[in-house]
């Protein structure tokens, strides 16, 4: 007897979702708890799993369709799976699912053999399946193979007729649209201003070099720069409560806790998971937390709860080579710290010129709540704590 497969119950902050990928087709064997479908929301990708061993009888919502919370998306039958579903039945039941891969099928017969997720990736990237080396079972192409192929520099230039101007139009993902909305709202609804400073990273780099092996052996985590910035920001937030506050209508909400969001780049876009109660975390807990979030972001496994809230945000454009930038507020937060590339520069030290590893810092803040004096002093506090990291350790 067929049972209904429904979309997950979305949180109140999520109105609906979009079917991103069907991993299984009608008549295909499915194991209990195996992922059969991905649903993309404004914030995260939610997985739908099989309730038992069996197979899909019908796909009601195809790739690209909008679904509501707890809406029926497919019919499922538990038990033995037929060796092969009738061709006509399969074609009729999964017509919507196959539509997203039509362009790839027309380009190359090799694409017909791939899973729906792979066909979708090939369609979005415009890569010919015949050009990708498959590492899956039987030489099949996986999503990772498509991503790796896309990351490789092109061996030969695109052959375009003289005078031809090529364009490609693809729809924005829900996450990208949501990010765009939030960024636009931040620039239009806040009095955003940015102040800059620079920090000598030599003391932190020397401490890290001296203790990183011991730290990793003891805690099983790599000692990175971000933990120093998180701890320095936490201490600065204690001294300047307005930077840790938010505006709610005509009220100022002062938060008695320190939840710092750390911007992480993923294939789907920029996400900001939140480290909770950073004042109670040690350096190893910060590093392990960031590492776990980064892995989840790459796999698209971050939950909405892990990205909800936060009283302050840190973003590191330096990992991509940015020397200086003005980060945009992550509303309703009132401030965001931007880290940048460490670059050696000649600096005047006690009347002498020294070559030091310097980093520009940027603090964007909502001027409606935070005065320039507070913002500058907050940033200077972070600078001083990083240039004398012993103060962080000794709580001075």
C-alpha positions as CSV (number, residue, x, y, z in Angstrom):
1,X,0.0,0.0,0.0
2,X,1.4,3.4,-1.0
3,X,2.2,6.0,1.7
4,X,2.7,9.7,1.3
5,X,6.1,11.3,1.4
6,X,5.8,14.8,2.8
7,X,8.0,17.9,3.0
8,X,9.5,18.5,6.4
9,X,7.7,20.9,8.8
10,X,9.4,24.2,8.1
11,X,10.3,26.6,11.0
12,X,8.1,29.8,11.3
13,X,10.8,31.9,9.6
14,X,10.6,29.7,6.4
15,X,7.5,30.1,4.3
16,X,8.2,27.5,1.7
17,X,10.9,25.6,-0.2
18,X,11.9,24.4,-3.6
19,X,12.6,20.8,-4.7
20,X,16.3,21.0,-5.5
21,X,17.1,17.4,-6.4
22,X,15.4,14.0,-6.6
23,X,18.1,11.4,-5.8
24,X,15.8,8.5,-6.5
25,X,13.4,7.9,-9.4
26,X,10.1,6.0,-9.7
27,X,10.7,2.2,-9.4
28,X,14.2,2.6,-8.1
29,X,15.2,0.7,-4.9
30,X,15.4,2.8,-1.8
31,X,16.9,1.8,1.6
32,X,15.4,3.0,4.9
33,X,16.7,6.4,5.9
34,X,18.3,6.9,2.5
35,X,18.1,10.5,1.2
36,X,15.6,10.6,-1.7
37,X,15.1,14.3,-2.1
38,X,16.7,17.7,-1.2
39,X,14.5,20.7,-0.5
40,X,16.1,24.1,-0.7
41,X,14.8,26.9,1.5
42,X,15.9,30.5,2.0
43,X,18.5,29.4,4.5
44,X,19.3,25.7,4.3
45,X,18.9,22.5,2.3
46,X,16.6,20.0,4.0
47,X,16.9,16.3,3.3
48,X,13.9,14.0,2.9
49,X,14.6,10.3,3.7
50,X,12.8,7.1,2.9
51,X,10.6,5.8,5.8
52,X,11.4,2.2,5.0
53,X,13.0,-0.1,2.4
54,X,10.9,0.1,-0.8
55,X,10.5,2.3,-3.9
56,X,8.9,5.5,-5.1
57,X,5.5,5.0,-6.8
58,X,5.0,8.5,-8.0
59,X,6.8,11.9,-7.8
60,X,4.2,14.6,-7.3
61,X,6.5,17.6,-7.0
62,X,9.3,17.8,-9.6
63,X,12.6,19.6,-9.4
64,X,12.1,23.3,-9.3
65,X,8.6,23.1,-7.9
66,X,7.6,25.1,-4.8
67,X,6.5,23.1,-1.8
68,X,4.8,24.2,1.5
69,X,5.5,22.8,5.0
70,X,4.3,19.2,5.4
71,X,3.0,19.1,1.7
72,X,2.9,15.8,-0.1
73,X,5.7,15.5,-2.6
74,X,5.7,11.8,-3.6
75,X,4.0,8.4,-3.1
76,X,6.1,5.6,-1.6
77,X,5.6,1.9,-1.3
78,X,7.4,-0.2,1.3
79,X,8.6,-3.7,0.6
80,X,10.1,-5.5,-2.4
81,X,11.1,-3.4,-5.4
82,X,10.2,-4.5,-8.9
83,X,13.1,-5.3,-11.1
84,X,12.1,-2.5,-13.4
85,X,9.1,-0.2,-13.5
86,X,7.1,-0.1,-16.8
87,X,8.7,2.5,-19.1
88,X,5.5,4.4,-19.7
89,X,4.6,4.6,-16.0
90,X,8.1,5.8,-15.1
91,X,8.0,8.4,-17.9
92,X,4.6,9.7,-16.9
93,X,5.3,9.8,-13.1
94,X,8.7,11.5,-13.3
95,X,8.1,13.9,-16.3
96,X,8.6,16.9,-14.1
97,X,11.8,15.5,-12.6
98,X,13.3,14.8,-16.0
99,X,12.6,18.3,-17.4
100,X,15.5,19.8,-15.6
101,X,18.0,17.5,-17.3
102,X,16.6,17.9,-20.8
103,X,19.2,20.3,-22.0
104,X,22.0,18.0,-20.9
105,X,20.4,15.0,-22.5
106,X,20.2,16.9,-25.8
107,X,23.9,17.8,-25.5
108,X,25.2,14.4,-24.9
109,X,24.0,10.8,-24.6
110,X,26.5,10.3,-21.8
111,X,24.3,12.4,-19.5
112,X,21.4,10.0,-19.8
113,X,23.2,7.5,-17.6
114,X,23.7,9.9,-14.7
115,X,21.7,10.4,-11.4
116,X,19.3,13.4,-11.3
117,X,21.6,15.4,-9.0
118,X,24.4,15.0,-11.5
119,X,22.2,15.9,-14.4
120,X,21.1,19.1,-12.6
121,X,24.7,20.0,-11.8
122,X,25.7,19.5,-15.5
123,X,22.8,21.6,-16.6
124,X,23.6,24.5,-14.2
125,X,27.3,24.5,-15.1
126,X,26.9,23.9,-18.8
127,X,29.5,21.1,-18.6
128,X,29.3,18.2,-21.1
129,X,29.1,14.9,-19.3
130,X,31.5,13.3,-21.8
131,X,34.2,15.7,-20.6
132,X,34.0,14.7,-16.9
133,X,36.0,11.7,-15.5
134,X,33.7,9.6,-13.3
135,X,34.9,8.3,-10.0
136,X,31.7,6.6,-8.9
137,X,30.7,3.0,-9.2
138,X,31.1,1.7,-12.7
139,X,32.7,4.9,-13.8
140,X,29.6,7.0,-13.1
141,X,29.9,10.7,-12.6
142,X,29.2,12.1,-9.2
143,X,28.3,15.7,-8.1
144,X,31.8,16.0,-6.7
145,X,33.3,15.0,-10.1
146,X,31.3,17.9,-11.7
147,X,32.4,20.4,-9.1
148,X,36.1,19.3,-9.4
149,X,35.9,19.5,-13.2
150,X,34.4,23.0,-12.9
151,X,37.2,24.1,-10.6
152,X,39.9,23.0,-13.0
153,X,41.2,25.7,-15.4
154,X,40.1,25.1,-19.0
155,X,42.6,23.2,-21.1
156,X,41.3,24.7,-24.3
157,X,39.6,28.1,-24.9
158,X,35.9,28.1,-25.8
159,X,35.4,27.9,-29.5
160,X,33.2,30.9,-30.5
161,X,32.5,32.2,-33.9
162,X,34.0,35.6,-34.7
163,X,31.7,38.4,-33.5
164,X,29.5,36.0,-31.5
165,X,28.7,37.2,-28.0
166,X,27.8,34.3,-25.7
167,X,25.4,34.7,-22.7
168,X,24.0,32.3,-20.2
169,X,21.0,32.9,-18.0
170,X,20.4,30.8,-14.9
171,X,17.9,31.5,-12.1
172,X,19.2,32.7,-8.7
173,X,19.1,30.1,-6.0
174,X,16.8,30.7,-3.1
175,X,19.8,31.3,-0.8
176,X,21.3,33.8,-3.1
177,X,18.0,35.7,-3.4
178,X,17.6,35.7,0.4
179,X,21.2,37.0,0.8
180,X,20.5,39.7,-1.7
181,X,17.3,40.8,0.1
182,X,19.1,40.9,3.5
183,X,22.0,42.9,2.1
184,X,19.7,45.4,0.4
185,X,17.6,45.7,3.6
186,X,20.8,46.3,5.7
187,X,21.9,49.2,3.4
188,X,18.5,50.8,3.3
189,X,17.3,50.4,6.9
190,X,20.4,51.1,8.9
191,X,22.8,54.1,9.2
192,X,25.8,52.0,8.3
193,X,29.3,53.4,8.7
194,X,32.7,51.8,8.7
195,X,35.8,52.5,10.7
196,X,39.3,51.0,9.9
197,X,42.4,50.2,11.8
198,X,45.4,47.8,11.3
199,X,46.9,45.2,13.6
200,X,50.4,43.8,13.8
201,X,49.9,40.1,13.5
202,X,53.5,39.1,14.5
203,X,52.8,38.4,18.2
204,X,49.8,36.1,17.3
205,X,51.8,34.4,14.5
206,X,54.7,33.8,16.8
207,X,52.5,32.3,19.5
208,X,50.7,30.2,17.0
209,X,54.0,28.9,15.5
210,X,55.4,28.0,18.9
211,X,52.3,26.2,20.2
212,X,50.3,25.0,17.2
213,X,51.8,21.4,17.3
214,X,51.2,21.0,21.0
215,X,47.7,22.5,20.7
216,X,46.8,20.1,17.9
217,X,48.2,17.1,19.8
218,X,46.3,18.1,23.0
219,X,43.0,19.2,21.5
220,X,42.8,17.6,18.1
221,X,42.2,21.0,16.5
222,X,44.3,23.2,14.3
223,X,45.2,26.5,16.0
224,X,44.0,29.2,13.6
225,X,43.8,32.9,13.6
226,X,40.0,33.0,13.9
227,X,39.9,31.8,17.5
228,X,42.1,34.7,18.6
229,X,39.7,37.1,16.8
230,X,36.6,35.5,18.4
231,X,38.1,35.7,21.9
232,X,39.3,39.3,21.3
233,X,35.9,40.3,20.0
234,X,34.2,38.7,22.9
235,X,36.3,40.6,25.4
236,X,35.7,43.9,23.4
237,X,31.9,43.2,23.4
238,X,32.0,42.9,27.2
239,X,33.5,46.4,27.4
240,X,31.2,48.0,24.8
241,X,27.7,46.5,25.3
242,X,26.2,48.7,22.6
243,X,28.1,46.8,20.0
244,X,26.5,43.6,21.3
245,X,23.0,45.1,21.2
246,X,20.3,45.3,18.6
247,X,17.5,47.7,17.7
248,X,13.9,46.4,17.9
249,X,11.5,49.2,16.8
250,X,12.1,52.1,19.2
251,X,13.8,49.8,21.8
252,X,17.4,48.9,22.3
253,X,18.0,45.3,23.2
254,X,21.2,44.7,25.2
255,X,22.2,41.1,25.1
256,X,23.7,39.5,28.2
257,X,25.4,36.8,26.2
258,X,27.9,36.6,23.4
259,X,26.8,34.6,20.3
260,X,29.3,35.3,17.5
261,X,28.5,34.4,13.9
262,X,31.4,33.4,11.7
263,X,30.9,33.8,8.0
264,X,31.7,30.6,6.0
265,X,31.8,30.3,2.3
266,X,30.1,27.4,0.7
267,X,29.2,26.3,-2.9
268,X,25.7,27.6,-2.3
269,X,26.8,31.0,-1.0
270,X,27.8,32.7,2.2
271,X,26.3,31.3,5.4
272,X,26.8,32.5,9.0
273,X,26.7,29.8,11.6
274,X,26.7,31.0,15.2
275,X,29.1,30.1,18.0
276,X,27.0,30.2,21.2
277,X,28.3,31.7,24.5
278,X,31.8,32.4,23.2
279,X,32.8,33.9,26.6
280,X,32.5,30.4,28.0
281,X,34.5,28.7,25.2
282,X,38.2,28.1,25.2
283,X,40.4,28.3,22.1
284,X,40.0,24.6,21.3
285,X,36.2,24.8,21.5
286,X,36.2,27.8,19.2
287,X,38.4,26.1,16.6
288,X,36.5,22.8,16.8
289,X,33.2,24.7,16.4
290,X,34.4,26.6,13.4
291,X,35.8,23.5,11.8
292,X,32.6,21.5,12.3
293,X,30.5,24.4,10.9
294,X,32.8,24.7,7.9
295,X,32.4,21.0,7.1
296,X,28.7,21.2,7.5
297,X,28.5,24.2,5.2
298,X,30.5,22.4,2.5
299,X,28.1,19.5,2.7
300,X,25.0,21.6,2.9
301,X,24.1,20.2,6.3
302,X,23.8,23.3,8.4
303,X,20.5,23.6,10.3
304,X,18.4,26.7,10.6
305,X,19.0,26.7,14.3
306,X,22.7,26.8,13.8
307,X,22.4,30.0,11.7
308,X,19.7,31.7,13.7
309,X,20.4,34.5,16.2
310,X,23.9,35.9,16.9
311,X,24.8,39.2,18.5
312,X,27.9,40.0,16.4
313,X,29.5,38.7,13.2
314,X,33.1,38.2,12.0
315,X,33.9,37.7,8.3
316,X,37.3,37.0,6.8
317,X,37.8,38.2,3.3
318,X,41.5,37.6,3.7
319,X,41.2,34.0,2.9
320,X,40.4,35.1,-0.7
321,X,43.1,37.7,-0.8
322,X,41.0,40.8,0.1
323,X,43.3,43.6,1.4
324,X,40.5,46.0,2.5
325,X,36.7,46.0,2.3
326,X,33.6,47.3,4.1
327,X,31.5,44.5,5.3
328,X,27.7,44.9,5.4
329,X,25.8,44.5,8.6
330,X,24.1,41.2,9.4
331,X,20.8,42.7,10.7
332,X,19.4,42.9,13.3
333,X,23.0,43.0,14.6
334,X,24.5,46.4,14.9
335,X,28.1,45.6,14.0
336,X,30.3,43.3,12.0
337,X,34.1,42.9,12.0
338,X,36.0,42.3,8.7
339,X,39.3,40.5,8.7
340,X,41.7,40.8,5.7
341,X,44.8,39.5,4.2
342,X,48.0,39.5,6.2
343,X,50.6,41.5,4.2
344,X,54.1,42.4,5.1
345,X,54.6,46.2,5.1
346,X,57.4,48.6,6.3
347,X,56.3,50.1,9.6
348,X,57.9,52.7,11.9
349,X,58.7,51.1,15.3
350,X,60.5,53.2,17.9
351,X,62.0,55.4,15.2
352,X,63.1,52.4,13.1
353,X,61.6,50.9,10.0
354,X,60.6,47.2,10.4
355,X,58.9,44.8,8.1
356,X,55.9,43.5,9.9
357,X,52.9,41.3,9.0
358,X,50.0,43.7,9.1
359,X,46.3,43.2,8.7
360,X,43.7,45.9,8.0
361,X,40.6,45.6,10.2
362,X,37.2,47.0,9.3
363,X,34.2,47.5,11.7
364,X,30.9,48.4,10.1
365,X,28.3,49.5,12.6
366,X,24.9,51.0,12.8
367,X,25.4,54.7,13.7
368,X,21.9,55.0,15.0
369,X,23.0,53.0,18.1
370,X,26.8,53.1,18.1
371,X,28.6,56.4,18.2
372,X,31.9,56.9,16.3
373,X,33.9,57.1,19.6
374,X,32.5,53.7,20.8
375,X,33.2,52.0,17.4
376,X,36.8,53.3,17.3
377,X,37.5,52.3,20.9
378,X,36.0,48.9,20.3
379,X,38.2,48.3,17.2
380,X,41.3,49.6,19.1
381,X,40.5,47.2,21.9
382,X,40.6,44.3,19.5
383,X,43.8,45.6,18.0
384,X,45.5,45.9,21.4
385,X,44.4,42.4,22.5
386,X,45.7,40.8,19.3
387,X,49.0,42.7,19.5
388,X,49.4,41.5,23.1
389,X,47.7,38.1,23.1
390,X,48.9,37.4,26.7
391,X,46.2,39.8,27.8
392,X,43.6,37.5,26.3
393,X,45.0,34.5,28.1
394,X,45.4,36.3,31.4
395,X,42.1,38.2,31.1
396,X,43.7,41.6,31.4
